């Protein structure tokens, strides 16, 4: 137990040193950061590489960001890993992405357990290949007691599909006489989304410079601060994350009140 405490203290001190170097305050850091990880294909194309090489390099950036967010005390991290629209990509690329996801889950399970990180998933999980679902369920079960951070992977996820599913559930309740339309509130809507027990993101980051949301957490990001960086995802670093968090700390969040 003492060894674990010493390791956590050392990790926290290292994070504070990095943060202090650019003037990042210990408080407040966002409780929930959501990231649209974009640019793997363009990263590979610039280097005359196969797109899959970009995805492989992007998985290294995932490791860096997960570790950094945990060290900084960010409680929830949601990564847009595979959208409902991504199923339209060439079959070979989709299969390679599923294989990469399985390898990532298998290789990172022990690290997530050691770092006390809980893995969660949102999206149409039933559309994923059986072996991917097995790896997900195995890692989710192994990390279910993680309490330092929740890592949420948005897989086969689309915000419109999520909202349609919510409407269908509430509609069925009305049809059964369990609910009246007048009783529907914003809180009730939230309670029927994939993220029902996850706080809304405080900060949304998009890499690659694209100025769009891409069907990601449309309900949940209503008042999130947004930061778009031109950096392609495979090149996204801990230092850039710290700089974005520093920018976040200097913004005034008004939630439409002023």
ZARO-821942 format. One record per residue: residue in three letters; x, y, z of N, C-alpha, C in turn. Coordinates in pm, whole numbers, plus 32768, in hexadecimal, padded with zeros to 4 digits. Layout:
BEGIN
alaXYZXYZXYZ...
***
This chain:
BEGIN
unk80547F8780008000800080008057807E8000unk80C1807E8052811B80F18056815F81077FD1unk818280967F8E81C480A07F0C816880E17EA6unk80E680BC7EAB808480F87E4F8076818D7E6Aunk807081B47EEB806382417F0E80DB82927EDEunk815482577EEF81CD829C7EC381CD82AE7E2Bunk819F82467DE3819B824D7D52813B82BB7D23unk80C582C17D64806383287D40809683B37D5Funk80DC83C17DD2811284437DF7817C84707D95unk81D284127D6C823A84327D0A81FC845C7C86unk819484137C59814F84337BDD810F84BD7BE4unk80CE84DC7C55808D855C7C6780F285CE7C67unk816385B97CAB81CB86217CAF8202863B7C24unk821685D07BD6824885E07B4D81E5862F7AFAunk816486127B0B80FC865B7AC280FB86ED7AE9unk810887097B6B810887947B99817E87E17B61unk81F2879F7B57826787E27B1E824E88087A8Dunk821187AB7A4081F087C979B5818C883A79ACunk812788367A0380C0889D7A0380F989247A2Bunk814C89247A93818589A17AC381DB89E57A59unk821889967A01827389CF799E822A8A29793Bunk81A68A18792C815A8A7078D280F08ABD791Dunk80F98ABC79A1809D8B0B79F180148ACE7A03unk800A8A4A79FA7F898A087A0D7F6B89FC7AA1unk7EF68A2D7AC97ECE8A267B557E9E899A7B77unk7EB589727BF37E8688EF7C1F7DEE88E97C1Eunk7DAF895C7C387D1D89657C397CF589E37BECunk7C9089DF7B967C3F89687B7C7C6D89207AFEunk7C74889E7B037C8088517A887BF4881F7A68unk7BD3880D79E97B4E87DC79C97B3787517A01unk7ABF87387A307A9F86B37A647A93864F79F1unk7A658680797D7A4C8626790C7A828666788Cunk7ADE8621784C7B14864C77CB7AE985E77761unk7AB4861876F27A8D85C376817AE385EB7609unk7B0F858775BF7B6B85A2754E7B3A855E74CFunk7B3185AD74647B1C857773DE7BA7856273A2unk7BD184E6739C7C5984C5736F7C5984BC72D7unk7C85852472967C7C852B72047D06854371C8unk7D1D850971537D97852671087DF484B170F4unk7DCD8438711D7E2683C5710B7E4483AB7078unk7DDB83B270247DED83976F967E4683FF6F53unk7E2F847F6F747E8084EA6F397F1184E36F68unk7F2384BA6FE67FAB84A9701A7FF684416FC8unk7FB283D26FA97FF083686F59800883966EC9unk7FA583DC6E907FB184086E06802784676DF2unk803C84C06E5480AC851F6E4B813284D66E48unk8134845D6E7F81B084106E8681B3839D6E22unk8151839F6DC4814683396D5B813982AE6D98unk80ED82A56E0480D882276E4A804781FA6E3Aunk802F817B6E527FA781466E557F5A81866EC7unk7ED8819C6EB57E8581DC6F1C7E8D81926FA2unk7E9B810F6F9C7EA180C070177F1980E8706Cunk7F85810E702C7FFB813C70777FDA81B970C7unk7F82820C708F7F56828270D87F04825D7152unk7EAE81F971447E5F81CC71B57EB8818E7221unk7F1D814471F67F79810772577FC5817372A4unk7FF281DA725B80378248729D7FD7829372F9unk7F59829F72CF7EF582E273207EDC829B73A4unk7EE9821673A67ED481CC74227F3E81F0748Aunk7FB48217745C801D824474B97FF582C874FAunk7FB5832074AC7F85839F74E47F188386754Bunk7EC6831E75357E6082FA75977EA182D8761Dunk7F088288761A7F4E826376967F8182DF76DFunk7FBD833976927FF583B376CC7F8A8408770Funk7F1A841A76CA7EB0847076FE7E6B84317776unk7E5383AF77717E15836B77E37E6B837B7860unk7EEB835F78527F46836B78C37F4E83FB78F6unk7F54845A789B7F5F84E778C17EE38518790Aunk7E6E84F478D77DF1851F79177DE484E579A3unk7E0C846979B27E07842D7A377E6484787A97unk7EDC84947A6B7F3E84DA7ABF7F0C85657AE7unk7EC285A57A8D7E93862D7AA67E1486327AFAunk7DDB85BE7B177D6485BA7B6B7CE285CD7B1Funk7CE485BA7A9A7C6A85C07A4A7C1D853F7A62unk7BA2854B7A907B5884D77AC07B1B84847A50unk7AF284C679E27AB3847F79727AF684A978F0unk7B168447789E7B508461781A7B03840D77B5unk7AC3845277557A77840C76EC7ABE841F7667unk7ADC83B076257B2283B375A57AC6837E7537unk7AB983CD74CE7A6783A7745B7ABB834B7404unk7AAB82C874197B04826773DB7AD082307357unk7A4B8222734B7A1281E972CF7980821372C8unk795D8259725E78D4828F7253787B82307204unk77F88248720C779B81F971BB77B7820E7126unk77E682847102780782A07075788582577048unk78DC823670A6795981F17082794281667048unk78CA812E705E78AD80AB702378AA80B36F89unk789E812D6F53789A813E6EC17925813A6E82unk798C81386ED37A1481346E9D7A2E80AC6E5Aunk7A9880A36E0A7AB680226DC87ABF7FB06E2Eunk7A8D7F3C6E067A897EC96E607B117EA96E9Bunk7B797EB46E487C007E946E777C2D7EF26EE7unk7C087F726EDB7C2E7FD26F427BE07FB96FC3unk7B5E7F9C6FB67B0D7F80702C7B437F047075unk7B647E9D702A7B997E2270687C1D7E3E70AEunk7C717E91706F7CF27EB370AD7CDD7F04712Cunk7C7B7F5E712B7C5D7FAE71A27C297F567214unk7BD57EF571F37BA17E9A725A7C127E457294unk7C6D7E1A723E7CE07DCC726C7D3A7E2072C6unk7D4F7E9D729F7DA27EF772F07D607F127377unk7CDC7F2273777C947F3873F37CA37EC07451unk7C967E48741B7CA37DCF746C7D2E7DC674A8unk7D947DE074567E1E7DDB74897E347E4474F5unk7DFB7EBA74E17E0A7F2575447DCC7EFC75C9unk7D557EC575C47D107E9C763E7D5F7E317688unk7D937DD2763E7DDE7D64767B7E627D9676B7unk7EA47DF176707F277E1F769E7F1D7E847710unk7EAC7ECD77177EA17F37777B7E547F0F77F7unk7E1B7E9877F87DC77E6F786A7E147E7678EDunk7E8B7E3E78F07ED97E3D796D7F007ECA7997unk7F1D7F2179357F427FAB79537ECB7FF7798Eunk7E557FE279547DDD8022798A7DC37FF47A19unk7DD57F747A337DC17F3F7ABA7E267F7A7B1Bunk7EA47F807AF07F0E7FB67B477EF680497B66unk7EC580947B037EAE81237B167E2481427B50unk7DD980DA7B717D5780EB7BB27CF481357B58unk7CF981167AD57CA381567A717C3380F77A49unk7BBA81277A4B7B4580D87A257B2480F07992unk7B19808479467AF4808F78B97A5D808478ABunk7A2580DF785B799680DC783C798680F177A5unk791380CB777078FB80D776E1786F810E76CAunk78618167766777DE8197763D77D1818475A6unk77598165757B7742815274EC76F380D474D0unk76E780B27451769E803A742576FE7FC47429unk77187F9674A1777E7F2F74B6775A7EAD7471unk76DA7E93746076B07E15742376D97E0D738Funk76FF7E7D7353772C7E7B72C777BE7E5472B9unk78087E54732678967E31732278A77D9A7311unk79157D6F72D2792F7CDF72C479327C9B734Dunk790E7C1C734F79047BD173CD79867BD1741Bunk79F77BC373D57A777BBF741E7A997C45745Dunk7A6E7CB3741C7A847D3874557A2C7D4974D0unk79AF7D1D74C779567D24753A798E7CD475AFunk79C67C5F75927A007C0C75FC7A747C537640unk7ACB7C9175F17B3E7CDA762A7B0F7D52767Cunk7AA97D97764A7A727E0876947A387DDB7719unk79E57D73771479A67D43778F7A0D7D1277F3unk7A757CD377C37ADE7CA1781B7B267D147861unk7B497D7C78157B917DEE784E7B357E4178A8unk7AB87E4F78817A577E9878D47A477E53795Bunk7A3B7DCE79577A2A7D8279D47AA77D8B7A2Bunk7B1C7D8479EC7B997D867A377BB47E0D7A79unk7B7E7E797A3F7B997F007A717B217F3F7AB7unk7ABA7EF17AD27A3C7F2A7B047A4A7F737B88unk7AB17F527BD57AC47F957C577B23800C7C50unk7B5180307BD97BAB80A27BCA7B6881237BF9unk7BB281707C477B7581E87C827BC482687C6Bunk7C37825F7C277C8482D97C117C5383267B96unk7C1F82DC7B327BED831D7AB97B9482BC7A6Dunk7B2F82F17A297ADE82A379CD7B0A82C37940unk7B37825D78F77B58826B786A7AE28236781Bunk7AA0828F77D07A28826B77857A49826A76F0unk7A3C81F676B27A5281EC762279CB81F475DBunk79BF8251757F7948825B752B7961820574B0unk7920819174AC7936812E744278B3811073FBunk78B781137375783C8106732877D681687361unk780881E1737A77B7824873BC778D82B4735Aunk771082E0736876DE8353731F767883997376unk7685841B7387762B846573E0759B846373B0unk75868469732E74FC846572FA74BB83DE731Aunk75068372730874D282ED732974B382E373BEunk7509831F741074F3831F74A17472836974C3unk745D83DB748473E5842B749F736883E5746Cunk737183A773F672FF835C73C172D982EB7420unk733D82A474537323823774B072E0826B7530unk730D82DF755F72D1831C75D6723E833D75BCunk7221837975487198839D75257141831F751Dunk717682B474E5712B823774DB710982007565unk7169820875C2715181D6764970E48228768Funk70EE82AB76847089830076C4700182EF7680unk700282DF75FB6F8682C975B36F42824875E0unk6F9181E075F56F5A816076226F1F816D76ADunk6F6181BE77026F2B81D477896EA6821D7784unk6E9A827E772A6E1C82C677186DAF826876E6unk6DD5821176876D7681B3764E6D41815276B8unk6D97812E77166D6E80D1777F6D26811877F2unk6D1B819B77E96CD981E678526D30820278CBunk6DB381EF78BD6E108205792C6E4382957932unk6E2382E478CB6E59836B78C06DFB83C0786Eunk6DF2844078916DA7849F783F6E0A84FC77FAunk6DEA852F77856E46858B77416E6E86017797unk6E10863377EA6E2D86A7783E6E95868978A9unk6EA7860978C86F0685E279316F9585D578FFunk6FA685E4787C702D85D87843707D86577861unk70EE864578A2714686B478C571D1869B788Dunk72268700789472B186EF786872F6868278B9unk72DA867D793A73178616798F72E9858B7964unk726B857E7940723784FD7915727884D17892unk728A852F783872D0851177BB735D84DF77D9unk73A48528782F742C8502785474318475788Eunk73CD845378DC73C983D0791D73B5835D78BCunk7392837D783F737B831377DC73E18317776Aunk74518359778374BF83597723752982F4774Eunk758782D676F475F5827A7717764282AD7790unk764A8331779C769F8371780276518395787Funk75E9834C789E758B8371790975CF838A798Funk763B834479AD767D83577A2F770783957A21unk771C83DD79B3779A84207998778084B5798Bunk77C9850B79D077B1859B79C377D085CC7936unk778D8636790D77A6866F78897836869F787Eunk78708699780578FA86C977F37906875D7813unk7972878078567994880C786D79E2884577F7unk7A2F87ED77B77A898817774C7A8487B176DBunk7A6E87E276617A71878F75E97AE987B97595unk7B3E875A75777BB5877375247BA48729749Funk7BC1876F74327BC4872D73B07C4C87467370unk7C8B86DB73427D0A86E972FD7CF386F07267unk7D5C8716721E7D63871C718B7D29879B714Eunk7CF587F771A27CCA8878716E7C40887C7130unk7BF9880E712C7B73880D70F17B0F88517150unk7AC088AC71197A6288FA716A79D688BC7168unk79CB8844719D7948880371A5794687A2721Aunk78CD877A724278B9872572B678B286927290unk788D86767214788B85ED71E07833858E7230unk77BB85BD72557758856472927789852A7317unk77CC857C73667807854D73E477CA8595745Bunk7788854A74B37755857E7532770586017520unk76AB860374BF7665867F749E761586B87513unk75D5866475607589869275D475E886BE7644unk764F866E765A76A4867E76CF770286F776C8unk7725872476517787879176467746881A763Aunk76C988257664768088A3765776CD891A768Dunk7715890876FD775F8977773977F28955774Cunk782588F7770078B388D677077906894576C5unk7979895F76FD79DB89B576BA7A1A89637649unk7A2E89A475D77A60895C75617AEA8991753Bunk7B448935751E7BCA895B74F07BEC89057477unk7C09894674077C308900738C7CC4891C7372unk7D1188B273637D9F88C073477DBE888972BCunk7E1888C872717E3C889471ED7E90881571F4unk7EC187F472687F16877E72787ECB87007253unk7F0886AB72017ECD862A71E17EDA85CF725Bunk7E77857A726F7E71852C72EA7EF284E0730Cunk7F34849D72AD7FAD845372D1801C84AC730Aunk8016852F72ED807C858B731F805285D3739Funk7FDB85B373D17FA885F774497FF985CA74C2unk802A862A75108086860C757E8050863A7605unk8092860F766C806E863B76F4808186D17701unk80E9870776C68103879676CE809287E77690unk805E87B8761E7FEF880075E07F7187F47635unk7F5D878176717EEC877176CB7EF487D5773Eunk7F6987E577777F7C884577E47F5F88D477B6unk7F8A88F5773D7F71897B77097EDB899476F5unk7E94892E76C57E02893B76B37DBE894B773Aunk7DEA88FE779D7DAF890978237DCC89937860unk7E4089CA78437E608A5078727E028AB57834unk7DE58AA677B27D858AFD776F7CFB8AEE77AEunk7CD48A7477CB7C528A59780A7C478AA2788Funk7CB28AA178DD7CAE8ADE79627C9E8B75795Dunk7CBD8BAF78EA7CB18C4078DE7C2F8C6B7899unk7BD88C0C787F7B578C2E78457AF08C4078B6unk7A8C8C92789A7A218CA678FA79A68C5A78CAunk797F8BF67917790B8BA478F3788C8BE2792Cunk78318C0A78D577B88C51790077388BFE78F0unk773E8B9278A676CB8B3A7894764C8B867869unk76618BEC781675F08C3777E075B18C997840unk75EB8CA778B875AD8CFD791E75C78D917907unk76318DB278BE76558E3E78A9766A8E567815
***
